[in-house]
Amino acid sequence: MIDDSPTFRFKRFALSDRRCGMKIGTDGVMLGAWAVLPDGKTDIADIGTGSGLIAMMMAQRYAGAHITAVEIDADAAADAADNIAASPFDNRIDVVNMPFDAFYSKVDLIVSNPPFFATGERAPAQSRAIARHIGSLSPEALVDRAPALLNRGGSLAMITPADNADDLIFRATVAKLYPRRICSVTSRKGKQPYRILWQFSTDDGPCIQDELTIRHADNSYTDNYINLTKDFYLNL
């Protein structure tokens, strides 16, 4: 049966994730609003683009950028292609249906909301299993391959669970990637971080560490979250 999911409407574009295994969620919105294209750079790769959310967020934020949206799953890539074709950014985003390990283009920024469920029951639909589990793509794979794909001064930005931070820092050190921005994300005031937003660079330098809380105890959005996402959400 076809999943007739409603269209997600943002301020400057809309998306359908009807055929996409991983549905649109807060992780992707946060990363798309938070990741920074290095000054003077233009080429972005959104790895595991899904329905094209992050690719279009980056296109909205950086008018001079060109984005390659890479997606292994043919159905998700079809969603992304349709969404981008109907957007104001269709002339600056190319969708390619391929696995990450087949992508070899040099870029200035890699941005990715990668799968990170290593254990537990896989989703019953194959497309959702691919999107959610690390067999096809992982934070570690991104860190390992990024140096070969990034131009000088390039960056890797991604979002991961908070509980693998030490392992990822070690992996990045081996790969000669340097953390330049780290943001710990909590769902509500008083809770422990459950996600981390990362931006690594090929260039060493100071690292800015920050925190983001999404909601107050009364379930309303915090000012920091509103300021981060207000250019995208219709109700902010």
N, C-alpha and C positions, 0 to 999 in steps of 0.2 A: 504494500500500500504506500502511496506517495505521501510524504509528510508535508502537509500544507502549513508550514510554520509561518507566522505573520512576518511581515517585513519590518525590520528595525530601521527607524528613521532617526537620523542625526541632523544637525543643523544644515549641513551642506551636501549630504549624500544619504542614500538609503541602501539597505542590504537585505537579501534573502539568504538564509543558510539551509534551505530546504533539503539540498542533497549533501550537505557537509556533515562529516562525522562529529567534529567538535563544534558545538554551537557557540554563538557570540556570547561573551561573558565579560566580567569585570577585569580579569587579568589582561585581556587584550586591549581593552580601553585604557587601562592605566599605562601599559607599556607604550601604546601608540601616542599618548599624550606626554609621556615622560622622556622617551629616548631623544637624544640630541644629535643632529647631523653636525659633524665638525665644521668649523668656519671655513668657507671657501670651497667646500666639497659639494658634489652633486649626485653621486651614484649610490643608490640604496638597494639592498636585497632584503626582501621580507621572506624569510625561510619558513616554510610551513604556513603559507598565507591563509589557508582555509577559505573562508568566503571573501577575503580581501580587505577585512577591516583595517588592519594596521597599515597596509599599503596605502589605503585611501586617507587614513589619518596623517601619514607622513606627507603625502602629496598635498593635503590641505595646509599643513604647517610650513612646507618648504616649496614655494612656488617655482623655484628653478631646478628642482630635483627630478631625476628620472629614477623610477622604481621598477625592479624586476621582482615579480611575485612568484615564488617557487612553491609548487605543491605536488606531492607525490600521488595523491588520490585524484583520479580523473573526474569524479563527480564533484568534489570540492573545487577543483580547478575550473570546472564548468560554471559553478556558482560564482566564483571570483570573476571570471571573464564576463558573465552577464552583468554582475553588479558594477564592474568598472566601466563597461560599455555604456551604462546608463548614467554614469557620474560625470561631473565636470572635469575629471582628471584622466579621461580615457586616452588622451594623446601622450601621457607621461608615465603610464604603467603598462608593462608587458607581463602577461601571465604565461608561465612555462610549466608544463606538466612533466615533472621529473623528480627523482629522489635527490636529496641534498648531496650525496656523494658523487652525483653526476654533474653538479654545478661547478664550473671552473672560472667564471668571469670575475675580474678584479673590480672591487667596489670600495666605496669610502665608509659605508656603514652597513653592517649586517644587523638586522633586528629580527627577533624571533620569540614567539611564545611556544616553546617546545613541549612535547609530551614529557611527563615526568612520573608516571605511575609504573614502578618497576615490578610490583608484586600485586597479588590480588586477582580477582576474577576479571577476565577481559570482557569488554562490552560485546554483546551478542552480534551486533552488526560489524562486519569487517572494517568498514570505513571509520566507525567510531573507535574500534580497537586500535587502528593505525594512528588515529589522531590523539589518543589518550596515552598510549604506552610507548616506552622508549625504544622498542625494537627498531623503529624506522628512523628515529631522530632523538637526540638527547642533548641536555646541556653540555655534557662532556664532549660529545661529538662536535658541537659548535665551537667549543674552546679549542679542541685539537686542530680543527680545519681552518679556523678563522685567520691565523697568521698567513696562510698561503693564499687567501682570497682577498685580503685587505690591502689597499694601497697604503703607502707610507702615511702615517698619521691617522689611519683609519680606526674605526671602533666597532666593537661588538656589544649590542644592547639586548638584554633578555630578562625574562622573569622566571624565577624558580621557587620551589619550596624553601622555607627558611632553614630546614633541618639538614641541608647538604652544603651549607656555606663553606665550612672548613675544607671539605673535599674539593670544592670548585676553586677556591683560592689556590690550593696546592696545584691543581691541574693547570690553572692559568699561569702560575709561576714557571712551571716546566715548559709551557708553550711560549713563554716570553710575552705574555699579555699582562698589562698592568691595570689594576682596578683604579678608575678615576672618579666614579660616582657609584655609591651604594645607598639604596633607600630600603629600609626595613618597613614592611607594611603590616599593619594590624587591622582586623576587621572592625573592632570597637575599642573604645577607651578602656584601659585596664587589662586588655588581653595581650598575650604574647604574639610576636610577629609570626605570620603564617606564610608570607611571601617575601622575596627580596628582588628588587629591581637592580640590575647590574649594568654598568657601562665600563667595559674594558677597552684599553687603547694599545696600539703598538708602540706608543711613546710613553716613557715613564714620567711621573710627575705626581703632584699632590692628589689625594683622594678626598672628595667631598662625601661625608657620611650624613645621612638624613633619615627622618622617620615620617611615615604617612599613616594616619588613622582615617579609615573610610567613614565610619559613622559614630555619632554620639550614642550614649546609653539609651536615649529616647528614639533611636533609629534614624534620626535626621543626619544628613551629610555634614561632615566637618567643613570648616572654611578652607582648609588645605586641599581637600578632595574637590570641592567646588571650584577652586581656583585652577586646579590641574585640568579639570574636564569640562569647564563651562563653555569652551569653544565648540563642543561636540554635542553634549546632551541637550535635547530640546527643552527640558524642564528646569535647566539651570541658567 
